Amino acid sequence: MAIVYHEKSKEFHLYNNEISYIIKILDNNQLGNLYYGKRIQDRDDFSHLLKGCLRPLAAYVFENDYTLSLQHTKQEYPSYGTTDFRYPAYEIKQSNGSRITNFLYYSHEIYSGKKKLQGLPATYVEDENEATTLEVTLFDEVIDTSLVLTYSIYEQLPVITRNTKFIHHGNEKIIITKSMSASVDLPDSEYEMLNLAGAWSRERHLKTRRIEQGTQGIYSMTGTSSAEHNPFLVLKRPNTDENIGEAYGFSLIYSGNHLEQVEVDTFNRTRIIIGIHPDTFEWSLQKNEVFQTPEVVLVYSDQGLNKMSQTFHKLYRTRLARGYWRDKPRPVLVNNWEATEMEFTEEKVLQIAKAGKKLGAEMFVLDDGWFGDRDNDKVGLGDWYVNNFDKLPEGIVGLSRKIEEMGLKFGLWFEPEMVNKDSDLYRQHPDWIIATPNRRTSPSRNQYVLDFSREEVVDYIYGLMEKVLGEANISYVKWDMNRYITECYSVGRDSEMQGMNFHQYVLGVYSLYDRLTHRFPNILFESCSSGGARFDPGILYFAPQGWTSDDTDAIERLNIQYGTSYVYPISSMGAHVSAVPNQQVGRITPIETRANVAYFGAFGYELDLNLLSDEEKNKVKEQISFYKKHRELMMKGNYYRLLSPFENQDTAWSVVSDDQSKGIIGYYKVLNVPNDDWKRLKLRGLNQNKQYIINGDPKRIHFGDELMHVGIIIDDDDFCNNSVDFSSSLYVLTEKI
């Protein structure tokens, strides 16, 4: 087993071939951390790693004993106010007004495998030998409450997952005002913090800063994981790059308000806390009630950032995403949104679908505008049935049948969490929106958020969607969510329970996803949130791919997809070729570059194919054929970042098969440079002893060691668009047999 308990020293050692994580039951029976990092040999006693001494202004746990001050001790799940003055991992308000607690070691259990989390997405195992789990139960006798800290370590990956559960046994109610999923204390502060930040249409841009004494971090209080800050951060050594050095990655499997905070104390120790944002959270527990936090994934790498990312990719692609589509190649689709928006007819969309079929597409997706009285964004949301038979004479049932008769699969857009005031749903249930009594409601995109914290609301929406999906031939659902939550209040619960609303809302979203994916297991669900505003691991559990951004411009997508790759596999990134001038930025890029970027994702088209020239149609046909040939490699290959758009004018990345027999490199020249220098791109992940043929050219055969250590020559003749602005090139490597 990958977890051992040394009874004499009261230490737990979690380890596999790559990492070690050591926990100690301290003299006060709380849990301390001794080490987290690269694998070290096990021994009976690591207590020498615990240090304590007399320090001015420090408070100590025991009388006349100046060795244990929690302020100066690395802990597993710290509280505030009993000799530790740093930010805590949790806080509980009690009936007498106190927030002081004392959870002491009570028992532990070590077992093979990994349990599910009730009502929450989480990583999983398919065989109990893939992971080992430690559950440590702590108990506070004053408030009669148990605290269960759960750690799972994967056997073949440098991954530890953590979650926390409170079980209240007492007769008096307690109120949890803060409950993070994990807290990790590190012994020094020689780190840079890396995170993914941005806004609508420029999501998940890479940000790096040196951490300093005090607090720094990222968060969302939008009700979603947000476009502004993804629930993910990295602490890396200053000399760490893509290929060498230490990095600690932290990723929260959650889709609501979150906080990732790094605190450096006066003695240069670092504390990371990650979980549900406490400023929008309060959770009451009565006798025998339980609160479960989301799961956080910890990944350690001593081989640079790319190794860390590949670990996240493999875990999230194969042990977070689930279901029928997890391992299957994704269909090439055509979406009508940028072609028609809401101004379509059945004849118009059938023409687009027919053109897609002729060029090799496998699916047509009908976007917004098919339901209720929906002719603009002020009306119809919530009425998930066809009401305008001028648009769709035979409804979704008839349209889906006609699409399938063409030999295509059919997909449909929903925005189930939203409602317009001009809708049958709102007129019947005006109290179903999230809104605070006697306060104005703040519109966004002319829509309001349904109160998914209420079971009856989720049930109603499930009934409408289940009817549509059950009656028609639907193989794909695009699930959108186009605004953040304001005036967060639920008329479905009393005043003391209002602090539960944000989290209950997320649980309601998960519940609807869970019910629909079980009812329709063969439908491919793609998440969307005004593009990438809810692109997070929680949703990936239900939908194996997400719409990466509403910004479909190929050059902007270099930054977005590059940043996204730090934690998410490219199989999860919806990436389409769209029309030019681009809808978001007005840029005109060659159709080759648009495809060369979109290949590294779940590939499709977002335009009216009938408006293309014959030359462009031939190129689209070739593009679809190329993607079908290589999509298995794109989906499952090992991904390497080679040139960063955040540091260079050019961008490059690649995928390489597990057996190192083939690879594809994308190189993107954003702006042309007059009289430019010669360029070589050093590749990664190849077998140094194998020979590789580049783009099928018998004159371009090189050993893997040369391609990795000397590099591949980047020749202007390889680029599309006559090697001017926004040019790109693909290099396909195949092993010479």
N, C-alpha and C positions, 0 to 999 in steps of 0.2 A: 504494500500500500504506500501511497505517496505522502502519508501523514503519520508521524510517530509521536507518542506522548512519553516523555521521560518523567516518570512519577516522582523520583527523588528530587529532581531540580524543578519540577512543576513547569515543564516547558513543552510546547508543541512545535514540531518542525515540519513545515509543509515544503516538500521539495520534489522536483523531477530532474531530468538531465540538464535543465537550463537554469532553474531559479530556486532560491530558498526564501522562505518567509518564516520567521521565528517569533513565537509569542510566549510570554512568561506570565505566570500567575504571581503577582507581586506580593510583598510581605503584608500589604493591606487587603489582599484577596481581590484586587482589581487586576485588569489585564494590561500588561505593558508589551511594547514591541522591542525586540532586540536587534532584528536585522531584516531587511528586504532588499534583494538584489540577485546577483549572479550566484549560481549553485555553489555551495560550500559543503564540505564533508560533514556528515552528522557526527555528533559526539553526545555524551551523556549530559553535559552541563555547559551551557553557554552564558552562565550568570556573570562571567567576567566582562561581558559586553554592557552590563548595566552599571552606570556610574552615578554617584551622588556625593555631595559635599555641602558644607556650610557656605551659604551665599547671603550677602546683605539683602534685606527686604524680602527674602524668601520666607514662605510659610511651610511648615512641615507637618506630615501626617501624624507622627508620634511624638509624645513628650520626650525631651532630652535625647532625641535621635535625629541627627542632621544628615541623614543619608537619603531619605525619601521625601522629596518635594515634587508634587505632580507637575508643577510649573516647569520643572527641569527634567521631566521624565517623558520618554516616548511612550505613548499610550495607544490602545486599540480603539477605544470608543469613549473619549473624554467628556467629562461634565465640567461645568463652571462653578467656581465658588468654594471648592474644598482643596485649596492650595494651588489650583491652576487658574490663571487669569487670562488665558488665551481663549479664542473662540471655541466653543464646545461643539460636539457632534449632536447633542440633543439637549432638550430642556423640557421639564414637566412641571406644570403649575398645579399645586395641590389645594385642597379645600381650605387650608389655613393660610393660603397666600404664599407659602414657601415654594421656591424653585430648586432647593437643594436636595440632591439625591445621593444614594450610595449603593450602587449595584455591585454585589460581591459574587465571586465565583461560587457556583452551586453544583454544577455537573457538566459533563461533556459527553458527546457521542461522536465516534468516527465510523463512517460507513462508505461502502463503494457506491458510486453513482451520484446522482444529483436530483433533488426533488423539484417539482414544479412550484411556482409561486402562485398563490390563490389570487385570481383575477388580474394578474400582471404578466406581461411578456418577460421572458428570460431565456438565456442560453440553456441548452439541454444536452443529453447524451442519448445515443441509440443503443449503447451497451454499457452496463454499469462499470465495466473495467476502464472506460475512457476517462473517468474522473474519480476523485475521492473527496469526501465532504467531512468537514469538522463543524459540529454545532456546539457552541459553548453557551450554557445557560447561566445567567447571572440573576441575582435576586436582591430586591430592596425590601426588607421586612417592614419598614415604616409605612410604605405605601402599598405593600402586599402586591408587588408587581414583578413579573419576570421579564428579562431582556435576553433574547436569543440572538447571538451573533453567528452567522453562517458563512463559512469559507469553503469554496470548492476549487480544487486545483486539477487542471487537465493533465493527463499523463504525457501527451505528446506535444503540448503547446506551452509556451511560457506565459500561462494565463492563470490568474486567480480571480474568481468572482466573489462578491460579497453582498450580503443583504442583512437587514436588521428587522427583528419582530418584537413588539411589546405585547405582553399578555397580562391583562389586569385581573387580579383575583379579589381585590378588596371591595368592600361595600360602598366606600365613598368614591365618587367620580374623580378621575384625574383628567387633565387637559395637556396633551402633548403640543407644545408650541414650536418645537423644532425636532426633526428626526431625519438626520442625514443617512444616506445609505452606507457611507464609509468615511472613516478618517484615517489618514496615513501620515505618520511622523517620520521624517528623514533626518539624519544626524547633522547635515550641513546645508548651506544655502548656495552652493556653487552651481546654480542652474539658470537656464533661460526657460521662460514659459512660452509655449507655442499654443495658439488656439485658432479657431476658425470663426471669423466675424464678417459682417457685411450688412446688407440690406436687400430689399427686393431687387432682383435682376443682377445682383452682384454678391450672391450668397457664398459663404464659406471661403473667403479669402484668407490667406495665411498671414498671421500676425505673430511676431516674435519680440520678446522684451526680456531684459535681465530682471530677475526678481530682486527685491530690496526689502530691508527691514520694514515691517508693517504688513498690510494686507493688499493683495491685488487679485483680481479674478474676473469672471464673466458670469452672466446670469440672464434669465428671462422671467418677466412677470407679465407676459402677454396672454397667458393661458395655453400657449403652445411652446414647443422647443424654440421656435422663432427663426427668422432669417438673420437676425442681428447677432446671435451667439449660439453656436451649436453646443450641445451638452457633452463637450469633449475638451480635454486639454492634455498637454504633454509637458513634463519637466525633463529637460535634456542638459547635459553638460555643455559648456560653451564651445568645446572643440568637437562636439558631436555633429556629424553631417548625415547625409543619406546612407553612407556606407560604413562608418566607424563610430564608435563611442556609445555611451550609455544614454538610454531614454526610458522614462516611465510614462506610459499612456494610461489615461483614465477616461472611460466612456460610460455614460449613464444610459441605461435602457429605459427611457421614459420620454413621454411626448408632451409634457406640460411644463409648468413653471419650474425652473431649476437654478441651482447655484453651484458654481465650481470656484472655490476660493483657496488661495495660497497665502499662508501667513508665515513670515519670517520673524522669529523672536530676537531678543537682544543678545542671545548667545548663538545666533546664526543657525538655529535649527528650523526646519521647514515643516509646516503642517498643511496637508491638503484635505479639505472636506468637500464632499460632493453628494448632492441629493436634491430633494424637493426644496424649493425656495421657502425659507421660513417666514418671510414677510407677508406672504399671502396664505398662510397655513395655520390652522388650529384643529386639533382632532381630539374629541372627547371620547374617553373610554369608561364605560360602566362595567360592572362586575362581569367577568368571563368574556369580555370583548377583546379583540385583537387588532393591532395595527401593523401592517406589513409595508416596509419600504420597497421601492424599486431596486433592481439589481444594478450594481456597478461592476464593470470589467476592468481589471488591472492587467496591463501587459508590460513586461520588462524586456528590453533588448540591450545587449552589449555589442551589437553589430549595426548600430545606426538606426535612423528613422525608417528606412525602407523595410528593414526586417520587422520592426514594430508594426508597420502598416500591413505587411503580408500576413502577420499573425492575426490581426483584426479581420482582414479579408477572409482568411480561411475559416475562422470561427464564425463570423457573421453570415458567410455564404452557406456554410454547411451545418452549423449548429445554433443558428438563430432564425434565419429564414426557414420556412417549413413547407410541407405540402407538395402537391402534384407538380408545381412549376419550379421547385427549388433547384433541381439539377437538370431541367430540360432547357434546350435552346429556346430563346424567346423569339416569337414571330416578328417578322418585319411588317410594320403597320404604317398606314396612312391615316392621319388625323385631319379633320376638315377645319379646325378652328381658325388658323391663320389664312385659310382659303376663303371662308365664307362668314366667319363668326356666327351670329344668330340668323343672318339673312340667307337662309337656304330653303330649298324645296327638295322633295324626294328625288325629282329628276336630276337636280344639280348634284346631290351627294352620290347618286348612282353613277353619274358620269365620272366623278372623281374616283369612285371605287373601281369602275371598269378600267380606267386608265392605270390604276395601281395594279390591278390583276395582270394587265397586259405586260407591265414592266417587271413583274415578279413578286410584288407584295403579297403578303399572306393574310392580312387583316385590315379591315376598315373600321375606324372608330368615329362615331358620331359624338360631337362635343356638345357644349351648352346650347340650349334653345329648343329642345324637342318636347318639353313638358308644359303642362298648365297653359297659361296665356303668355308664354315667354317669348316676347319679341324684343325686349330690352332688359337691362339689368335691374329694373325697378319692380318687376312683377314675376310671380310664378314660383319662386323658390319655395319648396315644401310640398308642392302639388306634383308628386311623382307619377303622373299619368298623362297620356296624350290628350290634349284638349283642342288642338288646332289641326283639324283634318285637311285644311288647305295645304299645310306643310307636308303632312304625312297621312295621306288618304287611308292607308290601312294600318296606321299606328306603327309602333315599334315591332309588333309581331310580323306585320307584312314586310316592313323594310328589312328586318333581319333575315326573313326567308329569302327575299330577293338577293341580298348580299351573299347568303350561303349558296344559292343557286349559281352564282358566278364562280364559285369555288374559293371564296374568301370566308374567313371567320369575321364575326361582327362584335364590336365593342361599343360601350355606352358610357357617357359621362354622368356623374351624379355629384351633388354637393349636399349630402344628407344632413349636415349639422346646421344648416342655415335656413332662413325664411325671409321672404319679403313681406312687408305689411300688406301689400296688395297681393294677397293670395287667399285661397279658400282655407288653408291651414290656419293662418293668423286670424282670419275673421272668426273661425270656430274656437280657437284656443289662444287668445291674446296673452294669457298668463303663462304660456309655454316658453316665452323668450327669457333670456337672462336679463333682468332689469331690476333696479332698486326702487322700492315703493316711494312715491312722492318726489322722485328725482327724474330729471330728463334722461332719455336714452340717447346714446351717441351713435348715429348711423355710420357705417363704413361700407363703401361700395353699395349703398342703398339696401343693405341687408342687416339682419340681426341674428344672434346666435341662439339656437334652441337649447333649452336647459336639459342637456344630456345627463345631468346628475339625477334626473327623475326617471324612474323605470318606465312609467307610462309613456313618456315622450319617446324613449328608445324603442319601446314596443310598437308604437304607432309607425315610426319611420321604417322599422324592420318590416312591418306588414306591407307597406307600399312597395319597398324595394323587392321583397320576396315575390310579390305578385308579378312585377315587371320581369324579373330575372327568371321566374318559373315559367312564364307564358311564352317568352321569346327565345330565339336561338342566340344566346349571348355568351361569348367566350372570354370577355375582358371587361373590366370595370375600371374606369378612371375616377378615383374618389378625391374630390377637391375640397378645400377648406380655405375660404378667401378673406377672412378677416380675423383680427384678434378680439379678445373678450374684454369688454368694458362693463362698468356698473355690475360687478359680479355679485349677484344676489339670487337666491332661489326661494320662490314662494312655497316650494314643496317641503321646507323644513323650518324649524323654529329658530329664534334669534341666536341661541347658544350653539347652533350647528352651522352657522354661515361660513365659518372658517374652513369647512370641509368641501366647499363648493367646487373650487378649482380642481382638486384631486378627484372628487366624485365625477366631475365632468369627463376627465380623462378615462376613468374606469368605465364610464358609459360608452365612450368611443370604442374602447377595447372590447366591450361586451358586444356591441353591434358588429364590429369586424369579426369577432369570434363566431357569432351566430351565422353570419352570412358565409364565411369561409367554410364552416362545417356543413351548411345546407347546400353550398355550391362548391364542392372541393376542386372541381376542374376549371373553374374560372380563374383567370390571371387577374389579380388585383394590382393596380398601380396607384400608389398614393400621390397626392398633389396638395400643396397648400399655397395657393397663389404662386405656384412654382415651388421653391424649396424652403418654405417657412416651417415645415414640419417634416424635414428630412432627418430622421433620427432612428436609433436602433429599436425603439418601442414599436414604431409602425412597421419596420422591416420584418418583425416577427409575423405580421399578418399579410403584408404585401411585399413580395420579394424584390420589387423595384419601385422607384419613385421618380416623379418628374423633377429633375435636378434643379431646374430654374426656368422661369418664364422667358429668360433671356436666351434666345436660340442663336444669337450671333456667334459664329465660329471662333472669332478672336476673343470675345468675352468668355466663351466657354472654356478656353484654355486655362484661365485662372480658376474658374468655378470647378471644373472637373479635376484639375490638379489638386486644389485644396481639399475637395471632397475625398480624394483618394487617400488622405492621411489616415482615415479610419474606415471608409466604406468601400466595398468591392466594386469594381466597374460593372459587374453584372447587375448592380442595384441602381445604376444611373441611367434614367431615361434620357436619350440623346437623339435629336432629330435634325435632319436637313430641312431648313426652312427657306422661304422665299427671300429674294433681295429686291430692292433695298430692305435690310433687316427691319422688322417691325419695331424693335426696341431701340436700336441705335442708328438706324439708317445706313449702315455700312454695306457696301457691295463687296462680297467675297466670292471667289470662284467656287463653282459647285463641287470641284474636287476637294478643296480645303474643307468645305462644310461637311462632306462625307468623311474625310480623313480624321476629323475631330470626333464626329458622331459614331464612327466605328467602335470607339473605345467606350462602349456603353450599350444599353438596350436600344437598338437601332431602329429608326423609322423616318417618316417624312411628314412635314407640317406645312403643306402648300397644295395648290391646285396643279396637279400634274398636267392637266390639259393645256395650261398656259405656257408650258415649256416648249422650246424649239425642238425640232427633230434631233439635233445634235445633243441637246441636253437630255432628251428622253433616252437616247442611246447610252449616255453616260450613267443615267440612273439605273438602267437595266444592268450595266456592267457593275455598278456599285452594289446592287442587291445581290447579284451573283457572287461577288467577292465576299460580301458579308456572310452569306449562307455557307460558303466554303470554309470560312475561318471563324464562325461565331462560337464554336465549341472552345477554341483556343482563347478567344476574347473573354469568354465567360469564366473559364476555369484556369487560365494560365496564371503564372506568377507575374505580378505587375511591378515594374521598376520605373521610378522617376529619374530621368537622366539630366534634364535641363529645366530649371525652375523659371516660370514666367515672372515670378516675384523678384528674381535676382538677375535675369538675363533678358536680352531682347528676344532671343529665340526660346522655343520650348521643345522638349523632346521627352518621350516616354516609350515604354515597350511592354510587351507581354511575351513570356517564354514558357513553353510547355514543361510539365513536370519531368519528362524524360530528356529535356534539353535538345530535342531533335528539331524543333522549329520555333520561330519567334517572329514577331512583327514589331517594327519600330515606326513610330510616328514622329516626324520632324517638321516643325512649323516655323517659318520665317515671317515674322509679323511685318517688318519694314525692310525694304531693300536698302543695301548699303553700297554706295559707289566705291569701286576699287577695293572691295572687301578682302580680308585676309583669307587664307586657306583654313578650312575647318575640318576637324576630325571629332567624331563623337565616340567616346568610350562606352561600350555596351556592358551589360551586367547579366549574370545568370546563365551564361553559356558554359558548355563543357570545353575546357581548354584543349582537349585532345581531339575533339571532333572538327571536321571540316564543314564549312557552311557555304552554300551557294546563295548569292544575293540576287533576288528578283529573277531567279532562273537563268542568269547570265553565266555561261561556262567560263567567261573571262574574269569573273568576280568570285573567286573561291578563296576562302581564308580560314585558317584555324581559329578556334574560339579564343585562344590566348592572345592572338594578334588583335582580334576585334575588341577584346576587353582591355588590353593594356596599351595598344597603339591607337586603336579606334578605327571606325569606318569612315572613309572619305566622304564628306558631304559635298557633292558636286552640283553646281547650278543646273546642269542638264537633267538632274533627277527631279527638279521641281516643276509643279504645274504653273500655269499662268505666266509662262515665260520668265519665271523667277523674279517677278516684281513683288510689290507689296502683297501681303496675305497669301504668300505661296506656301506650299507644303509638299511633303514627299513621304511615301511609305516604302519601307524596306522589308521585304519578306525573306526570311532566312529559312532554308531547309537543309537538313543534314545531307551531306554527300555520302551515299551508300557505296 
